[in-house]
Every structure is written in C-alpha cells, then in structure tokens.
Amino acid sequence: MPDLDKLTKKVIAFRDARDWAQFHNPKDVAISLSLEASELLEHFQWKDPAETASHAKAGKAEISEELADVLYWVLLLGHDLGINLDQALSKKLLKNAKKYPISKAKGRHTKYNKL
C-alpha cells in the first residue's frame, strides 16, 4: 500500500484539479467524514454476525468504496490541519497501550477505566 504522503498527494491533486479547496473548511470536511462513516455503517446495520459476515463478502466492492471515502476525508482533514497522521497514529497507539495493557486487556472488550 502506498504511504500516507503519496495517498494525501493524490487526494489533494484530485481536489485541486476541481478547485474544491474553496469549499473545504475543517467543519465541513469533518461533517463529510462523519457522513461517509455513516454510509459505511449502513452496510452492517440490523445484521446479526452471520449476516454481517455474508454481507462483508458479497458487498466487498461497495464497502471498499465507503472505506475509501472515509480515508479520503481523513487524509484531507489531516493535510488541511497540518497533522502528520503517521505521527498522530503512533502517538495514539502508545497512549492506548498504556490505557489497555496486554496483561489486563487481552481478550477483553472492557473499557480502560473498568479493567
């Protein structure tokens, strides 16, 4: 998979070729991200685990498109706000590793403050 910088450059080139930056402010980009994440959720809503597994296979192309839409907005927002997503993710994983130590969290879905 290409690195985040390459993907971000593709997203920015796509946007800039259409002169859409003028419409993109953090609020509206965040709203778009949320809307696309909601469209992803629709694929799984009201399905039991077996139906979810079946739909994930049958609807892989459509689900892939929704994930791509989510990634598009994540990369765009990170770029526009000057956030290095590689660094942000690494920092967040370190923070979560402290909140969810393997010795307490492995195999459990309990929230960190209840471990």
Residue frames as qw, qx, qy, qz and C-alpha x, y, z in Angstrom:
[[0.000, 0.890, 0.456, 0.000, 0.00, 0.00, 0.00],
 [0.355, 0.609, -0.063, 0.706, 1.33, 3.45, -0.80],
 [0.343, -0.229, -0.532, 0.740, 2.37, 5.54, 2.18],
 [0.002, 0.778, 0.539, -0.324, 0.12, 8.22, 3.59],
 [0.095, -0.598, 0.190, 0.773, 2.08, 11.05, 1.95],
 [0.053, -0.026, 0.758, 0.649, 1.54, 9.57, -1.50],
 [0.023, -0.570, -0.818, -0.073, -2.14, 8.99, -0.83],
 [0.085, -0.754, -0.312, 0.572, -2.54, 12.51, 0.54],
 [0.085, -0.393, 0.420, 0.814, -0.89, 13.98, -2.56],
 [0.015, 0.260, 0.845, 0.467, -3.37, 12.08, -4.75],
 [0.082, -0.712, -0.668, 0.203, -6.29, 13.41, -2.69],
 [0.112, -0.694, -0.040, 0.710, -5.02, 16.99, -2.82],
 [0.089, -0.171, 0.628, 0.754, -4.36, 16.75, -6.58],
 [0.003, -0.478, -0.845, -0.239, -7.90, 15.44, -7.12],
 [0.109, -0.788, -0.473, 0.379, -9.38, 18.26, -5.04],
 [0.163, -0.604, 0.160, 0.764, -7.19, 20.99, -6.51],
 [0.157, 0.069, 0.732, 0.659, -7.88, 19.95, -10.11],
 [0.093, -0.630, -0.728, -0.254, -11.54, 20.67, -9.39],
 [0.027, 0.410, -0.139, 0.901, -10.92, 23.90, -7.43],
 [0.610, -0.548, -0.527, -0.224, -12.78, 22.49, -4.42],
 [0.481, -0.077, -0.511, 0.708, -10.45, 23.74, -1.70],
 [0.139, -0.287, 0.019, -0.948, -12.57, 26.88, -1.51],
 [0.694, -0.373, -0.301, -0.538, -15.42, 24.75, -0.13],
 [0.809, -0.153, -0.526, 0.214, -13.32, 22.79, 2.33],
 [0.179, -0.664, 0.413, -0.597, -13.11, 24.09, 5.85],
 [0.080, 0.206, -0.922, 0.318, -12.45, 21.86, 8.86],
 [0.516, 0.117, 0.533, -0.660, -16.09, 21.83, 9.95],
 [0.765, 0.389, -0.084, -0.507, -17.48, 20.75, 6.59],
 [0.482, 0.423, -0.766, -0.041, -14.69, 18.26, 5.95],
 [0.128, -0.138, 0.869, -0.457, -15.33, 16.70, 9.39],
 [0.663, 0.241, 0.324, -0.631, -19.04, 16.54, 8.58],
 [0.702, 0.448, -0.433, -0.346, -18.25, 14.82, 5.28],
 [0.209, 0.338, -0.895, 0.201, -16.04, 12.33, 7.13],
 [0.376, 0.029, 0.725, -0.576, -18.86, 11.56, 9.53],
 [0.723, 0.362, 0.035, -0.587, -21.39, 11.18, 6.71],
 [0.599, 0.431, -0.651, -0.178, -19.15, 8.74, 4.86],
 [0.009, 0.208, -0.906, 0.368, -18.53, 6.76, 8.05],
 [0.572, 0.166, 0.482, -0.643, -22.31, 6.58, 8.47],
 [0.740, 0.412, -0.298, -0.441, -22.66, 5.23, 4.94],
 [0.340, 0.347, -0.868, 0.107, -20.16, 2.54, 5.88],
 [0.273, -0.055, 0.772, -0.571, -22.21, 1.70, 8.97],
 [0.706, 0.229, 0.032, -0.670, -25.32, 1.22, 6.86],
 [0.583, 0.318, -0.717, -0.210, -23.76, -1.90, 5.40],
 [0.319, 0.062, -0.886, 0.330, -23.84, -3.57, 8.80],
 [0.381, -0.115, 0.344, -0.850, -26.89, -2.07, 10.46],
 [0.791, -0.014, 0.189, -0.582, -29.52, -4.57, 11.67],
 [0.782, 0.298, -0.539, -0.099, -27.44, -7.58, 10.67],
 [0.840, -0.500, 0.207, -0.029, -26.54, -10.38, 13.05],
 [0.361, -0.633, 0.606, 0.318, -22.96, -11.74, 12.99],
 [0.604, 0.147, 0.733, 0.277, -23.71, -14.32, 10.30],
 [0.416, 0.831, 0.364, 0.063, -25.45, -11.78, 8.08],
 [0.103, -0.928, 0.256, 0.250, -22.58, -9.35, 8.64],
 [0.493, -0.374, 0.695, 0.365, -20.00, -11.91, 7.55],
 [0.554, 0.436, 0.670, 0.233, -22.03, -12.82, 4.47],
 [0.249, 0.945, 0.207, -0.035, -22.62, -9.20, 3.52],
 [0.287, -0.796, 0.391, 0.361, -18.96, -8.31, 4.03],
 [0.500, -0.095, 0.741, 0.438, -18.06, -10.87, 1.36],
 [0.394, 0.611, 0.648, 0.226, -20.91, -10.11, -1.03],
 [0.093, 0.973, 0.206, 0.054, -20.69, -6.34, -0.62],
 [0.695, -0.346, 0.093, 0.624, -16.90, -6.05, -0.54],
 [0.385, 0.382, 0.312, 0.780, -16.75, -3.66, -3.52],
 [0.196, -0.813, -0.292, -0.465, -19.31, -1.29, -2.04],
 [0.669, -0.708, -0.102, 0.203, -17.75, -1.47, 1.42],
 [0.673, -0.048, 0.148, 0.723, -14.35, -0.77, -0.14],
 [0.175, 0.611, 0.278, 0.720, -15.73, 2.37, -1.74],
 [0.436, -0.849, -0.198, -0.225, -17.11, 3.60, 1.57],
 [0.753, -0.483, 0.020, 0.446, -13.79, 2.93, 3.30],
 [0.526, 0.242, 0.228, 0.783, -12.03, 4.83, 0.51],
 [0.082, -0.790, -0.268, -0.545, -14.41, 7.76, 1.02],
 [0.632, -0.764, -0.101, 0.082, -13.65, 7.78, 4.75],
 [0.736, -0.216, 0.137, 0.626, -9.92, 7.65, 4.07],
 [0.332, 0.585, 0.275, 0.687, -10.23, 10.49, 1.54],
 [0.265, -0.868, -0.141, -0.396, -11.72, 12.81, 4.16],
 [0.763, -0.585, 0.009, 0.274, -9.28, 11.69, 6.88],
 [0.677, 0.051, 0.191, 0.708, -6.30, 12.42, 4.63],
 [0.154, 0.692, 0.257, 0.657, -7.76, 15.75, 3.52],
 [0.461, -0.858, -0.121, -0.190, -8.51, 16.91, 7.05],
 [0.790, -0.417, 0.069, 0.444, -5.10, 15.84, 8.29],
 [0.541, 0.297, 0.227, 0.753, -3.45, 17.74, 5.44],
 [0.021, -0.774, -0.249, -0.583, -5.54, 20.88, 5.85],
 [0.563, -0.816, -0.028, -0.126, -4.92, 21.00, 9.62],
 [0.260, 0.734, -0.577, 0.247, -1.21, 20.23, 9.28],
 [0.756, -0.401, 0.452, -0.250, -1.47, 16.97, 11.19],
 [0.280, 0.436, -0.843, -0.148, 1.06, 14.26, 10.45],
 [0.863, -0.159, -0.085, -0.471, -1.21, 11.22, 10.53],
 [0.766, 0.179, -0.571, 0.234, 1.68, 8.74, 10.84],
 [0.192, 0.268, -0.576, 0.748, 2.88, 10.53, 13.96],
 [0.537, -0.262, 0.155, -0.787, -0.65, 11.05, 15.31],
 [0.906, -0.074, -0.317, -0.271, -1.45, 7.35, 14.98],
 [0.645, 0.187, -0.607, 0.426, 1.83, 6.25, 16.54],
 [0.050, -0.294, 0.465, -0.833, 1.31, 8.62, 19.46],
 [0.707, -0.204, 0.016, -0.677, -2.28, 7.45, 19.94],
 [0.872, 0.019, -0.487, -0.042, -1.24, 3.78, 19.87],
 [0.401, 0.217, -0.626, 0.633, 1.33, 4.46, 22.61],
 [0.347, -0.249, 0.304, -0.852, -1.32, 6.24, 24.67],
 [0.842, -0.103, -0.174, -0.500, -3.78, 3.38, 24.17],
 [0.713, 0.155, -0.651, 0.211, -1.11, 0.81, 25.06],
 [0.082, 0.197, -0.615, 0.760, -0.88, 2.44, 28.48],
 [0.577, -0.105, 0.156, -0.795, -4.66, 2.56, 28.87],
 [0.944, 0.065, -0.023, -0.323, -5.05, -1.02, 27.69],
 [0.127, -0.583, 0.802, 0.023, -2.05, -3.05, 28.88],
 [0.590, 0.152, -0.732, -0.304, -1.94, -6.52, 27.37],
 [0.179, 0.029, -0.896, 0.406, -1.90, -8.10, 30.82],
 [0.267, 0.294, 0.583, -0.709, -5.30, -6.59, 31.61],
 [0.503, 0.462, -0.023, -0.730, -6.95, -6.08, 28.23],
 [0.145, 0.255, -0.870, -0.398, -6.05, -9.15, 26.18],
 [0.179, -0.252, -0.931, -0.194, -9.21, -10.88, 25.02],
 [0.056, -0.604, -0.638, 0.474, -11.48, -8.37, 26.78],
 [0.169, 0.599, 0.407, 0.669, -13.63, -5.57, 25.43],
 [0.394, -0.759, -0.413, 0.311, -13.84, -3.75, 28.76],
 [0.182, 0.916, -0.022, 0.357, -13.24, -0.01, 28.72],
 [0.516, 0.388, -0.492, 0.584, -9.86, 1.04, 30.17],
 [0.221, -0.466, 0.388, -0.764, -11.36, 2.59, 33.30],
 [0.857, -0.235, 0.100, -0.447, -13.06, -0.70, 34.18],
 [0.758, 0.312, -0.562, 0.110, -10.06, -3.02, 33.71]]
